[in-house]
Amino acid sequence: MPLALILNELITNSIKHAFENNQGNQISVLFETKDGKAYTLEYFDNGFWKSNASVRNGFGLELIELLTEQLDGTVERVSSEEGTKYTFHLKM
């Protein structure tokens, strides 16, 4: 359940805050196991995130962090000109 909520929040945020036009918008999700005990989830969108402080510090990102903690994991966010990538390391 926490994993589904994380993905829902990320996809919703991309649509609401990163994609200003309807052309060429992409979201990719990669989920893989490292050894049956640890997992990596990579989420990427090629949108340009608005620099609104409420988006960066809002409840949605706080929720993502709390849900990641429930899965005994960590999350890293990297933004570049190509888009934004979240990498989750989970020990479910």
mmCIF file as gemmi writes it, N, C-alpha and C atoms, coordinates in Angstrom:
data_model
loop_
_atom_site.group_PDB
_atom_site.id
_atom_site.type_symbol
_atom_site.label_atom_id
_atom_site.label_alt_id
_atom_site.label_comp_id
_atom_site.label_asym_id
_atom_site.label_entity_id
_atom_site.label_seq_id
_atom_site.pdbx_PDB_ins_code
_atom_site.Cartn_x
_atom_site.Cartn_y
_atom_site.Cartn_z
_atom_site.occupancy
_atom_site.B_iso_or_equiv
_atom_site.pdbx_formal_charge
_atom_site.auth_seq_id
_atom_site.auth_asym_id
_atom_site.pdbx_PDB_model_num
ATOM 1 N N . MET Axp A 1 ? 0.805 -1.196 0 1 0 ? 1 A 1
ATOM 2 C CA . MET Axp A 1 ? 0 0 0 1 0 ? 1 A 1
ATOM 3 C C . MET Axp A 1 ? 0.859 1.277 0 1 0 ? 1 A 1
ATOM 4 N N . PRO Axp A 2 ? 1.891 1.379 0.863 1 0 ? 2 A 1
ATOM 5 C CA . PRO Axp A 2 ? 2.705 2.597 0.838 1 0 ? 2 A 1
ATOM 6 C C . PRO Axp A 2 ? 3.353 2.851 -0.522 1 0 ? 2 A 1
ATOM 7 N N . LEU Axp A 3 ? 3.763 1.794 -1.194 1 0 ? 3 A 1
ATOM 8 C CA . LEU Axp A 3 ? 4.404 1.943 -2.504 1 0 ? 3 A 1
ATOM 9 C C . LEU Axp A 3 ? 3.422 2.519 -3.523 1 0 ? 3 A 1
ATOM 10 N N . ALA Axp A 4 ? 2.193 2.049 -3.5 1 0 ? 4 A 1
ATOM 11 C CA . ALA Axp A 4 ? 1.168 2.571 -4.408 1 0 ? 4 A 1
ATOM 12 C C . ALA Axp A 4 ? 0.869 4.039 -4.107 1 0 ? 4 A 1
ATOM 13 N N . LEU Axp A 5 ? 0.849 4.412 -2.861 1 0 ? 5 A 1
ATOM 14 C CA . LEU Axp A 5 ? 0.603 5.809 -2.483 1 0 ? 5 A 1
ATOM 15 C C . LEU Axp A 5 ? 1.76 6.707 -2.913 1 0 ? 5 A 1
ATOM 16 N N . ILE Axp A 6 ? 2.992 6.207 -2.802 1 0 ? 6 A 1
ATOM 17 C CA . ILE Axp A 6 ? 4.158 6.974 -3.258 1 0 ? 6 A 1
ATOM 18 C C . ILE Axp A 6 ? 4.041 7.245 -4.75 1 0 ? 6 A 1
ATOM 19 N N . LEU Axp A 7 ? 3.776 6.203 -5.532 1 0 ? 7 A 1
ATOM 20 C CA . LEU Axp A 7 ? 3.663 6.371 -6.986 1 0 ? 7 A 1
ATOM 21 C C . LEU Axp A 7 ? 2.514 7.301 -7.356 1 0 ? 7 A 1
ATOM 22 N N . ASN Axp A 8 ? 1.39 7.172 -6.673 1 0 ? 8 A 1
ATOM 23 C CA . ASN Axp A 8 ? 0.251 8.059 -6.929 1 0 ? 8 A 1
ATOM 24 C C . ASN Axp A 8 ? 0.639 9.512 -6.691 1 0 ? 8 A 1
ATOM 25 N N . GLU Axp A 9 ? 1.336 9.773 -5.605 1 0 ? 9 A 1
ATOM 26 C CA . GLU Axp A 9 ? 1.739 11.146 -5.273 1 0 ? 9 A 1
ATOM 27 C C . GLU Axp A 9 ? 2.734 11.686 -6.299 1 0 ? 9 A 1
ATOM 28 N N . LEU Axp A 10 ? 3.699 10.867 -6.692 1 0 ? 10 A 1
ATOM 29 C CA . LEU Axp A 10 ? 4.686 11.305 -7.679 1 0 ? 10 A 1
ATOM 30 C C . LEU Axp A 10 ? 4.039 11.617 -9.028 1 0 ? 10 A 1
ATOM 31 N N . ILE Axp A 11 ? 3.184 10.73 -9.5 1 0 ? 11 A 1
ATOM 32 C CA . ILE Axp A 11 ? 2.52 10.936 -10.792 1 0 ? 11 A 1
ATOM 33 C C . ILE Axp A 11 ? 1.635 12.177 -10.742 1 0 ? 11 A 1
ATOM 34 N N . THR Axp A 12 ? 0.883 12.324 -9.676 1 0 ? 12 A 1
ATOM 35 C CA . THR Axp A 12 ? 0.016 13.498 -9.524 1 0 ? 12 A 1
ATOM 36 C C . THR Axp A 12 ? 0.844 14.781 -9.51 1 0 ? 12 A 1
ATOM 37 N N . ASN Axp A 13 ? 1.966 14.778 -8.772 1 0 ? 13 A 1
ATOM 38 C CA . ASN Axp A 13 ? 2.825 15.96 -8.719 1 0 ? 13 A 1
ATOM 39 C C . ASN Axp A 13 ? 3.405 16.29 -10.09 1 0 ? 13 A 1
ATOM 40 N N . SER Axp A 14 ? 3.812 15.269 -10.831 1 0 ? 14 A 1
ATOM 41 C CA . SER Axp A 14 ? 4.354 15.512 -12.173 1 0 ? 14 A 1
ATOM 42 C C . SER Axp A 14 ? 3.31 16.185 -13.055 1 0 ? 14 A 1
ATOM 43 N N . ILE Axp A 15 ? 2.12 15.656 -13.041 1 0 ? 15 A 1
ATOM 44 C CA . ILE Axp A 15 ? 1.056 16.204 -13.888 1 0 ? 15 A 1
ATOM 45 C C . ILE Axp A 15 ? 0.699 17.63 -13.466 1 0 ? 15 A 1
ATOM 46 N N . LYS Axp A 16 ? 0.6 17.87 -12.169 1 0 ? 16 A 1
ATOM 47 C CA . LYS Axp A 16 ? 0.186 19.179 -11.68 1 0 ? 16 A 1
ATOM 48 C C . LYS Axp A 16 ? 1.281 20.241 -11.731 1 0 ? 16 A 1
ATOM 49 N N . HIS Axp A 17 ? 2.532 19.842 -11.501 1 0 ? 17 A 1
ATOM 50 C CA . HIS Axp A 17 ? 3.581 20.832 -11.29 1 0 ? 17 A 1
ATOM 51 C C . HIS Axp A 17 ? 4.72 20.814 -12.296 1 0 ? 17 A 1
ATOM 52 N N . ALA Axp A 18 ? 4.851 19.756 -13.089 1 0 ? 18 A 1
ATOM 53 C CA . ALA Axp A 18 ? 6.008 19.663 -13.976 1 0 ? 18 A 1
ATOM 54 C C . ALA Axp A 18 ? 5.654 19.801 -15.449 1 0 ? 18 A 1
ATOM 55 N N . PHE Axp A 19 ? 4.468 19.4 -15.815 1 0 ? 19 A 1
ATOM 56 C CA . PHE Axp A 19 ? 4.105 19.397 -17.223 1 0 ? 19 A 1
ATOM 57 C C . PHE Axp A 19 ? 3.209 20.584 -17.546 1 0 ? 19 A 1
ATOM 58 N N . GLU Axp A 20 ? 3.751 21.537 -18.297 1 0 ? 20 A 1
ATOM 59 C CA . GLU Axp A 20 ? 2.973 22.719 -18.659 1 0 ? 20 A 1
ATOM 60 C C . GLU Axp A 20 ? 2.336 22.581 -20.03 1 0 ? 20 A 1
ATOM 61 N N . ASN Axp A 21 ? 2.871 21.696 -20.859 1 0 ? 21 A 1
ATOM 62 C CA . ASN Axp A 21 ? 2.253 21.478 -22.164 1 0 ? 21 A 1
ATOM 63 C C . ASN Axp A 21 ? 1.928 19.995 -22.305 1 0 ? 21 A 1
ATOM 64 N N . ASN Axp A 22 ? 1.256 19.642 -23.355 1 0 ? 22 A 1
ATOM 65 C CA . ASN Axp A 22 ? 0.831 18.258 -23.538 1 0 ? 22 A 1
ATOM 66 C C . ASN Axp A 22 ? 1.657 17.529 -24.584 1 0 ? 22 A 1
ATOM 67 N N . GLN Axp A 23 ? 2.833 18.014 -24.892 1 0 ? 23 A 1
ATOM 68 C CA . GLN Axp A 23 ? 3.637 17.388 -25.928 1 0 ? 23 A 1
ATOM 69 C C . GLN Axp A 23 ? 4.959 16.896 -25.362 1 0 ? 23 A 1
ATOM 70 N N . GLY Axp A 24 ? 5.246 15.626 -25.587 1 0 ? 24 A 1
ATOM 71 C CA . GLY Axp A 24 ? 6.525 15.065 -25.197 1 0 ? 24 A 1
ATOM 72 C C . GLY Axp A 24 ? 6.702 14.791 -23.72 1 0 ? 24 A 1
ATOM 73 N N . ASN Axp A 25 ? 5.643 14.875 -22.934 1 0 ? 25 A 1
ATOM 74 C CA . ASN Axp A 25 ? 5.746 14.604 -21.503 1 0 ? 25 A 1
ATOM 75 C C . ASN Axp A 25 ? 5.915 13.105 -21.278 1 0 ? 25 A 1
ATOM 76 N N . GLN Axp A 26 ? 6.879 12.745 -20.442 1 0 ? 26 A 1
ATOM 77 C CA . GLN Axp A 26 ? 7.142 11.339 -20.172 1 0 ? 26 A 1
ATOM 78 C C . GLN Axp A 26 ? 7.358 11.096 -18.689 1 0 ? 26 A 1
ATOM 79 N N . ILE Axp A 27 ? 6.885 9.947 -18.258 1 0 ? 27 A 1
ATOM 80 C CA . ILE Axp A 27 ? 7.133 9.452 -16.908 1 0 ? 27 A 1
ATOM 81 C C . ILE Axp A 27 ? 7.634 8.027 -17.072 1 0 ? 27 A 1
ATOM 82 N N . SER Axp A 28 ? 8.688 7.685 -16.349 1 0 ? 28 A 1
ATOM 83 C CA . SER Axp A 28 ? 9.154 6.298 -16.376 1 0 ? 28 A 1
ATOM 84 C C . SER Axp A 28 ? 9.333 5.804 -14.945 1 0 ? 28 A 1
ATOM 85 N N . VAL Axp A 29 ? 9.047 4.512 -14.764 1 0 ? 29 A 1
ATOM 86 C CA . VAL Axp A 29 ? 9.159 3.873 -13.461 1 0 ? 29 A 1
ATOM 87 C C . VAL Axp A 29 ? 9.937 2.576 -13.646 1 0 ? 29 A 1
ATOM 88 N N . LEU Axp A 30 ? 10.943 2.383 -12.821 1 0 ? 30 A 1
ATOM 89 C CA . LEU Axp A 30 ? 11.73 1.154 -12.824 1 0 ? 30 A 1
ATOM 90 C C . LEU Axp A 30 ? 11.736 0.616 -11.408 1 0 ? 30 A 1
ATOM 91 N N . PHE Axp A 31 ? 11.376 -0.651 -11.263 1 0 ? 31 A 1
ATOM 92 C CA . PHE Axp A 31 ? 11.356 -1.292 -9.949 1 0 ? 31 A 1
ATOM 93 C C . PHE Axp A 31 ? 12.119 -2.597 -10.07 1 0 ? 31 A 1
ATOM 94 N N . GLU Axp A 32 ? 13.151 -2.754 -9.264 1 0 ? 32 A 1
ATOM 95 C CA . GLU Axp A 32 ? 13.94 -3.978 -9.34 1 0 ? 32 A 1
ATOM 96 C C . GLU Axp A 32 ? 14.393 -4.424 -7.959 1 0 ? 32 A 1
ATOM 97 N N . THR Axp A 33 ? 14.64 -5.711 -7.846 1 0 ? 33 A 1
ATOM 98 C CA . THR Axp A 33 ? 15.15 -6.268 -6.604 1 0 ? 33 A 1
ATOM 99 C C . THR Axp A 33 ? 16.661 -6.368 -6.677 1 0 ? 33 A 1
ATOM 100 N N . LYS Axp A 34 ? 17.285 -6.201 -5.557 1 0 ? 34 A 1
ATOM 101 C CA . LYS Axp A 34 ? 18.74 -6.298 -5.497 1 0 ? 34 A 1
ATOM 102 C C . LYS Axp A 34 ? 19.172 -7.704 -5.065 1 0 ? 34 A 1
ATOM 103 N N . ASP Axp A 35 ? 18.416 -8.338 -4.195 1 0 ? 35 A 1
ATOM 104 C CA . ASP Axp A 35 ? 18.754 -9.685 -3.739 1 0 ? 35 A 1
ATOM 105 C C . ASP Axp A 35 ? 17.56 -10.372 -3.089 1 0 ? 35 A 1
ATOM 106 N N . GLY Axp A 36 ? 16.373 -9.914 -3.399 1 0 ? 36 A 1
ATOM 107 C CA . GLY Axp A 36 ? 15.178 -10.463 -2.786 1 0 ? 36 A 1
ATOM 108 C C . GLY Axp A 36 ? 14.857 -9.85 -1.438 1 0 ? 36 A 1
ATOM 109 N N . LYS Axp A 37 ? 15.766 -9.035 -0.927 1 0 ? 37 A 1
ATOM 110 C CA . LYS Axp A 37 ? 15.566 -8.383 0.373 1 0 ? 37 A 1
ATOM 111 C C . LYS Axp A 37 ? 15.533 -6.876 0.269 1 0 ? 37 A 1
ATOM 112 N N . ALA Axp A 38 ? 16.211 -6.349 -0.728 1 0 ? 38 A 1
ATOM 113 C CA . ALA Axp A 38 ? 16.277 -4.902 -0.945 1 0 ? 38 A 1
ATOM 114 C C . ALA Axp A 38 ? 15.781 -4.597 -2.352 1 0 ? 38 A 1
ATOM 115 N N . TYR Axp A 39 ? 15.145 -3.445 -2.491 1 0 ? 39 A 1
ATOM 116 C CA . TYR Axp A 39 ? 14.554 -3.059 -3.763 1 0 ? 39 A 1
ATOM 117 C C . TYR Axp A 39 ? 14.952 -1.624 -4.106 1 0 ? 39 A 1
ATOM 118 N N . THR Axp A 40 ? 14.972 -1.35 -5.391 1 0 ? 40 A 1
ATOM 119 C CA . THR Axp A 40 ? 15.201 0.013 -5.86 1 0 ? 40 A 1
ATOM 120 C C . THR Axp A 40 ? 14.021 0.409 -6.743 1 0 ? 40 A 1
ATOM 121 N N . LEU Axp A 41 ? 13.483 1.582 -6.467 1 0 ? 41 A 1
ATOM 122 C CA . LEU Axp A 41 ? 12.426 2.174 -7.283 1 0 ? 41 A 1
ATOM 123 C C . LEU Axp A 41 ? 12.987 3.469 -7.843 1 0 ? 41 A 1
ATOM 124 N N . GLU Axp A 42 ? 12.972 3.591 -9.169 1 0 ? 42 A 1
ATOM 125 C CA . GLU Axp A 42 ? 13.388 4.834 -9.809 1 0 ? 42 A 1
ATOM 126 C C . GLU Axp A 42 ? 12.191 5.426 -10.53 1 0 ? 42 A 1
ATOM 127 N N . TYR Axp A 43 ? 11.949 6.69 -10.274 1 0 ? 43 A 1
ATOM 128 C CA . TYR Axp A 43 ? 10.85 7.424 -10.896 1 0 ? 43 A 1
ATOM 129 C C . TYR Axp A 43 ? 11.457 8.637 -11.588 1 0 ? 43 A 1
ATOM 130 N N . PHE Axp A 44 ? 11.095 8.844 -12.842 1 0 ? 44 A 1
ATOM 131 C CA . PHE Axp A 44 ? 11.638 9.966 -13.596 1 0 ? 44 A 1
ATOM 132 C C . PHE Axp A 44 ? 10.539 10.621 -14.415 1 0 ? 44 A 1
ATOM 133 N N . ASP Axp A 45 ? 10.53 11.962 -14.422 1 0 ? 45 A 1
ATOM 134 C CA . ASP Axp A 45 ? 9.694 12.689 -15.374 1 0 ? 45 A 1
ATOM 135 C C . ASP Axp A 45 ? 10.569 13.716 -16.074 1 0 ? 45 A 1
ATOM 136 N N . ASN Axp A 46 ? 10.222 14.014 -17.317 1 0 ? 46 A 1
ATOM 137 C CA . ASN Axp A 46 ? 11.035 14.951 -18.094 1 0 ? 46 A 1
ATOM 138 C C . ASN Axp A 46 ? 10.459 16.359 -18.077 1 0 ? 46 A 1
ATOM 139 N N . GLY Axp A 47 ? 9.611 16.639 -17.107 1 0 ? 47 A 1
ATOM 140 C CA . GLY Axp A 47 ? 9.006 17.961 -17.006 1 0 ? 47 A 1
ATOM 141 C C . GLY Axp A 47 ? 9.916 18.977 -16.342 1 0 ? 47 A 1
ATOM 142 N N . PHE Axp A 48 ? 9.499 20.218 -16.398 1 0 ? 48 A 1
ATOM 143 C CA . PHE Axp A 48 ? 10.204 21.322 -15.756 1 0 ? 48 A 1
ATOM 144 C C . PHE Axp A 48 ? 9.388 21.739 -14.545 1 0 ? 48 A 1
ATOM 145 N N . TRP Axp A 49 ? 9.868 21.4 -13.348 1 0 ? 49 A 1
ATOM 146 C CA . TRP Axp A 49 ? 9.132 21.688 -12.13 1 0 ? 49 A 1
ATOM 147 C C . TRP Axp A 49 ? 9.113 23.182 -11.851 1 0 ? 49 A 1
ATOM 148 N N . LYS Axp A 50 ? 7.943 23.677 -11.543 1 0 ? 50 A 1
ATOM 149 C CA . LYS Axp A 50 ? 7.813 25.084 -11.161 1 0 ? 50 A 1
ATOM 150 C C . LYS Axp A 50 ? 8.583 25.296 -9.864 1 0 ? 50 A 1
ATOM 151 N N . SER Axp A 51 ? 9.194 26.443 -9.723 1 0 ? 51 A 1
ATOM 152 C CA . SER Axp A 51 ? 10.029 26.693 -8.547 1 0 ? 51 A 1
ATOM 153 C C . SER Axp A 51 ? 9.227 27.267 -7.386 1 0 ? 51 A 1
ATOM 154 N N . ASN Axp A 52 ? 8.017 26.839 -7.242 1 0 ? 52 A 1
ATOM 155 C CA . ASN Axp A 52 ? 7.142 27.269 -6.165 1 0 ? 52 A 1
ATOM 156 C C . ASN Axp A 52 ? 7.556 26.575 -4.864 1 0 ? 52 A 1
ATOM 157 N N . ALA Axp A 53 ? 7.815 27.35 -3.815 1 0 ? 53 A 1
ATOM 158 C CA . ALA Axp A 53 ? 8.273 26.793 -2.541 1 0 ? 53 A 1
ATOM 159 C C . ALA Axp A 53 ? 7.243 25.835 -1.942 1 0 ? 53 A 1
ATOM 160 N N . SER Axp A 54 ? 5.958 26.071 -2.15 1 0 ? 54 A 1
ATOM 161 C CA . SER Axp A 54 ? 4.946 25.185 -1.586 1 0 ? 54 A 1
ATOM 162 C C . SER Axp A 54 ? 4.976 23.817 -2.241 1 0 ? 54 A 1
ATOM 163 N N . VAL Axp A 55 ? 5.429 23.736 -3.484 1 0 ? 55 A 1
ATOM 164 C CA . VAL Axp A 55 ? 5.566 22.446 -4.162 1 0 ? 55 A 1
ATOM 165 C C . VAL Axp A 55 ? 6.739 21.685 -3.573 1 0 ? 55 A 1
ATOM 166 N N . ARG Axp A 56 ? 7.87 22.35 -3.38 1 0 ? 56 A 1
ATOM 167 C CA . ARG Axp A 56 ? 9.076 21.697 -2.861 1 0 ? 56 A 1
ATOM 168 C C . ARG Axp A 56 ? 8.92 21.296 -1.401 1 0 ? 56 A 1
ATOM 169 N N . ASN Axp A 57 ? 8.169 22.059 -0.647 1 0 ? 57 A 1
ATOM 170 C CA . ASN Axp A 57 ? 8.058 21.818 0.79 1 0 ? 57 A 1
ATOM 171 C C . ASN Axp A 57 ? 6.641 21.428 1.202 1 0 ? 57 A 1
ATOM 172 N N . GLY Axp A 58 ? 5.851 20.972 0.28 1 0 ? 58 A 1
ATOM 173 C CA . GLY Axp A 58 ? 4.45 20.697 0.553 1 0 ? 58 A 1
ATOM 174 C C . GLY Axp A 58 ? 4.2 19.365 1.226 1 0 ? 58 A 1
ATOM 175 N N . PHE Axp A 59 ? 2.934 19.141 1.523 1 0 ? 59 A 1
ATOM 176 C CA . PHE Axp A 59 ? 2.513 17.923 2.204 1 0 ? 59 A 1
ATOM 177 C C . PHE Axp A 59 ? 2.808 16.685 1.367 1 0 ? 59 A 1
ATOM 178 N N . GLY Axp A 60 ? 2.689 16.794 0.053 1 0 ? 60 A 1
ATOM 179 C CA . GLY Axp A 60 ? 2.917 15.637 -0.815 1 0 ? 60 A 1
ATOM 180 C C . GLY Axp A 60 ? 4.316 15.068 -0.671 1 0 ? 60 A 1
ATOM 181 N N . LEU Axp A 61 ? 5.328 15.93 -0.676 1 0 ? 61 A 1
ATOM 182 C CA . LEU Axp A 61 ? 6.705 15.452 -0.533 1 0 ? 61 A 1
ATOM 183 C C . LEU Axp A 61 ? 6.964 14.935 0.878 1 0 ? 61 A 1
ATOM 184 N N . GLU Axp A 62 ? 6.328 15.544 1.856 1 0 ? 62 A 1
ATOM 185 C CA . GLU Axp A 62 ? 6.444 15.046 3.229 1 0 ? 62 A 1
ATOM 186 C C . GLU Axp A 62 ? 5.813 13.655 3.334 1 0 ? 62 A 1
ATOM 187 N N . LEU Axp A 63 ? 4.669 13.473 2.665 1 0 ? 63 A 1
ATOM 188 C CA . LEU Axp A 63 ? 4.007 12.171 2.648 1 0 ? 63 A 1
ATOM 189 C C . LEU Axp A 63 ? 4.903 11.112 2.01 1 0 ? 63 A 1
ATOM 190 N N . ILE Axp A 64 ? 5.556 11.458 0.905 1 0 ? 64 A 1
ATOM 191 C CA . ILE Axp A 64 ? 6.471 10.532 0.238 1 0 ? 64 A 1
ATOM 192 C C . ILE Axp A 64 ? 7.587 10.111 1.19 1 0 ? 64 A 1
ATOM 193 N N . GLU Axp A 65 ? 8.141 11.048 1.93 1 0 ? 65 A 1
ATOM 194 C CA . GLU Axp A 65 ? 9.208 10.729 2.88 1 0 ? 65 A 1
ATOM 195 C C . GLU Axp A 65 ? 8.704 9.825 4.002 1 0 ? 65 A 1
ATOM 196 N N . LEU Axp A 66 ? 7.513 10.106 4.523 1 0 ? 66 A 1
ATOM 197 C CA . LEU Axp A 66 ? 6.957 9.28 5.597 1 0 ? 66 A 1
ATOM 198 C C . LEU Axp A 66 ? 6.667 7.86 5.121 1 0 ? 66 A 1
ATOM 199 N N . LEU Axp A 67 ? 6.111 7.731 3.929 1 0 ? 67 A 1
ATOM 200 C CA . LEU Axp A 67 ? 5.82 6.405 3.382 1 0 ? 67 A 1
ATOM 201 C C . LEU Axp A 67 ? 7.109 5.634 3.101 1 0 ? 67 A 1
ATOM 202 N N . THR Axp A 68 ? 8.138 6.329 2.664 1 0 ? 68 A 1
ATOM 203 C CA . THR Axp A 68 ? 9.432 5.697 2.428 1 0 ? 68 A 1
ATOM 204 C C . THR Axp A 68 ? 10.006 5.165 3.739 1 0 ? 68 A 1
ATOM 205 N N . GLU Axp A 69 ? 9.863 5.925 4.804 1 0 ? 69 A 1
ATOM 206 C CA . GLU Axp A 69 ? 10.319 5.464 6.118 1 0 ? 69 A 1
ATOM 207 C C . GLU Axp A 69 ? 9.567 4.215 6.555 1 0 ? 69 A 1
ATOM 208 N N . GLN Axp A 70 ? 8.266 4.148 6.254 1 0 ? 70 A 1
ATOM 209 C CA . GLN Axp A 70 ? 7.474 2.963 6.596 1 0 ? 70 A 1
ATOM 210 C C . GLN Axp A 70 ? 8.023 1.721 5.906 1 0 ? 70 A 1
ATOM 211 N N . LEU Axp A 71 ? 8.611 1.895 4.738 1 0 ? 71 A 1
ATOM 212 C CA . LEU Axp A 71 ? 9.184 0.781 3.987 1 0 ? 71 A 1
ATOM 213 C C . LEU Axp A 71 ? 10.658 0.567 4.328 1 0 ? 71 A 1
ATOM 214 N N . ASP Axp A 72 ? 11.109 1.205 5.408 1 0 ? 72 A 1
ATOM 215 C CA . ASP Axp A 72 ? 12.5 1.11 5.858 1 0 ? 72 A 1
ATOM 216 C C . ASP Axp A 72 ? 13.446 1.485 4.72 1 0 ? 72 A 1
ATOM 217 N N . GLY Axp A 73 ? 13.179 2.659 4.122 1 0 ? 73 A 1
ATOM 218 C CA . GLY Axp A 73 ? 13.962 3.063 2.969 1 0 ? 73 A 1
ATOM 219 C C . GLY Axp A 73 ? 14.438 4.502 3.032 1 0 ? 73 A 1
ATOM 220 N N . THR Axp A 74 ? 15.122 4.874 1.956 1 0 ? 74 A 1
ATOM 221 C CA . THR Axp A 74 ? 15.586 6.242 1.786 1 0 ? 74 A 1
ATOM 222 C C . THR Axp A 74 ? 15.187 6.713 0.393 1 0 ? 74 A 1
ATOM 223 N N . VAL Axp A 75 ? 15.124 8.02 0.227 1 0 ? 75 A 1
ATOM 224 C CA . VAL Axp A 75 ? 14.775 8.597 -1.069 1 0 ? 75 A 1
ATOM 225 C C . VAL Axp A 75 ? 15.748 9.724 -1.381 1 0 ? 75 A 1
ATOM 226 N N . GLU Axp A 76 ? 16.084 9.813 -2.661 1 0 ? 76 A 1
ATOM 227 C CA . GLU Axp A 76 ? 16.968 10.87 -3.149 1 0 ? 76 A 1
ATOM 228 C C . GLU Axp A 76 ? 16.302 11.503 -4.359 1 0 ? 76 A 1
ATOM 229 N N . ARG Axp A 77 ? 16.312 12.827 -4.408 1 0 ? 77 A 1
ATOM 230 C CA . ARG Axp A 77 ? 15.73 13.558 -5.542 1 0 ? 77 A 1
ATOM 231 C C . ARG Axp A 77 ? 16.838 14.343 -6.236 1 0 ? 77 A 1
ATOM 232 N N . VAL Axp A 78 ? 16.909 14.189 -7.57 1 0 ? 78 A 1
ATOM 233 C CA . VAL Axp A 78 ? 17.89 14.916 -8.357 1 0 ? 78 A 1
ATOM 234 C C . VAL Axp A 78 ? 17.153 15.581 -9.515 1 0 ? 78 A 1
ATOM 235 N N . SER Axp A 79 ? 17.308 16.896 -9.639 1 0 ? 79 A 1
ATOM 236 C CA . SER Axp A 79 ? 16.708 17.64 -10.741 1 0 ? 79 A 1
ATOM 237 C C . SER Axp A 79 ? 17.806 18.123 -11.677 1 0 ? 79 A 1
ATOM 238 N N . SER Axp A 80 ? 17.511 18.063 -12.97 1 0 ? 80 A 1
ATOM 239 C CA . SER Axp A 80 ? 18.446 18.534 -13.975 1 0 ? 80 A 1
ATOM 240 C C . SER Axp A 80 ? 17.647 19.122 -15.134 1 0 ? 80 A 1
ATOM 241 N N . GLU Axp A 81 ? 18.344 19.544 -16.185 1 0 ? 81 A 1
ATOM 242 C CA . GLU Axp A 81 ? 17.66 20.075 -17.359 1 0 ? 81 A 1
ATOM 243 C C . GLU Axp A 81 ? 16.827 19.011 -18.063 1 0 ? 81 A 1
ATOM 244 N N . GLU Axp A 82 ? 17.201 17.73 -17.882 1 0 ? 82 A 1
ATOM 245 C CA . GLU Axp A 82 ? 16.469 16.641 -18.52 1 0 ? 82 A 1
ATOM 246 C C . GLU Axp A 82 ? 15.179 16.285 -17.785 1 0 ? 82 A 1
ATOM 247 N N . GLY Axp A 83 ? 15.099 16.612 -16.496 1 0 ? 83 A 1
ATOM 248 C CA . GLY Axp A 83 ? 13.915 16.296 -15.709 1 0 ? 83 A 1
ATOM 249 C C . GLY Axp A 83 ? 14.259 16.067 -14.255 1 0 ? 83 A 1
ATOM 250 N N . THR Axp A 84 ? 13.372 15.355 -13.563 1 0 ? 84 A 1
ATOM 251 C CA . THR Axp A 84 ? 13.533 15.09 -12.145 1 0 ? 84 A 1
ATOM 252 C C . THR Axp A 84 ? 13.483 13.592 -11.909 1 0 ? 84 A 1
ATOM 253 N N . LYS Axp A 85 ? 14.429 13.108 -11.108 1 0 ? 85 A 1
ATOM 254 C CA . LYS Axp A 85 ? 14.512 11.678 -10.827 1 0 ? 85 A 1
ATOM 255 C C . LYS Axp A 85 ? 14.491 11.453 -9.323 1 0 ? 85 A 1
ATOM 256 N N . TYR Axp A 86 ? 13.626 10.535 -8.902 1 0 ? 86 A 1
ATOM 257 C CA . TYR Axp A 86 ? 13.584 10.08 -7.521 1 0 ? 86 A 1
ATOM 258 C C . TYR Axp A 86 ? 14.125 8.654 -7.501 1 0 ? 86 A 1
ATOM 259 N N . THR Axp A 87 ? 15.027 8.384 -6.574 1 0 ? 87 A 1
ATOM 260 C CA . THR Axp A 87 ? 15.53 7.037 -6.39 1 0 ? 87 A 1
ATOM 261 C C . THR Axp A 87 ? 15.253 6.611 -4.954 1 0 ? 87 A 1
ATOM 262 N N . PHE Axp A 88 ? 14.526 5.507 -4.839 1 0 ? 88 A 1
ATOM 263 C CA . PHE Axp A 88 ? 14.16 4.953 -3.54 1 0 ? 88 A 1
ATOM 264 C C . PHE Axp A 88 ? 14.941 3.664 -3.321 1 0 ? 88 A 1
ATOM 265 N N . HIS Axp A 89 ? 15.54 3.525 -2.145 1 0 ? 89 A 1
ATOM 266 C CA . HIS Axp A 89 ? 16.204 2.282 -1.747 1 0 ? 89 A 1
ATOM 267 C C . HIS Axp A 89 ? 15.37 1.74 -0.591 1 0 ? 89 A 1
ATOM 268 N N . LEU Axp A 90 ? 14.748 0.58 -0.814 1 0 ? 90 A 1
ATOM 269 C CA . LEU Axp A 90 ? 13.762 0.037 0.132 1 0 ? 90 A 1
ATOM 270 C C . LEU Axp A 90 ? 14.186 -1.326 0.643 1 0 ? 90 A 1
ATOM 271 N N . LYS Axp A 91 ? 13.869 -1.585 1.907 1 0 ? 91 A 1
ATOM 272 C CA . LYS Axp A 91 ? 14.143 -2.888 2.527 1 0 ? 91 A 1
ATOM 273 C C . LYS Axp A 91 ? 12.83 -3.472 3.044 1 0 ? 91 A 1
ATOM 274 N N . MET Axp A 92 ? 11.93 -3.741 2.146 1 0 ? 92 A 1
ATOM 275 C CA . MET Axp A 92 ? 10.591 -4.212 2.538 1 0 ? 92 A 1
ATOM 276 C C . MET Axp A 92 ? 10.631 -5.63 3.071 1 0 ? 92 A 1
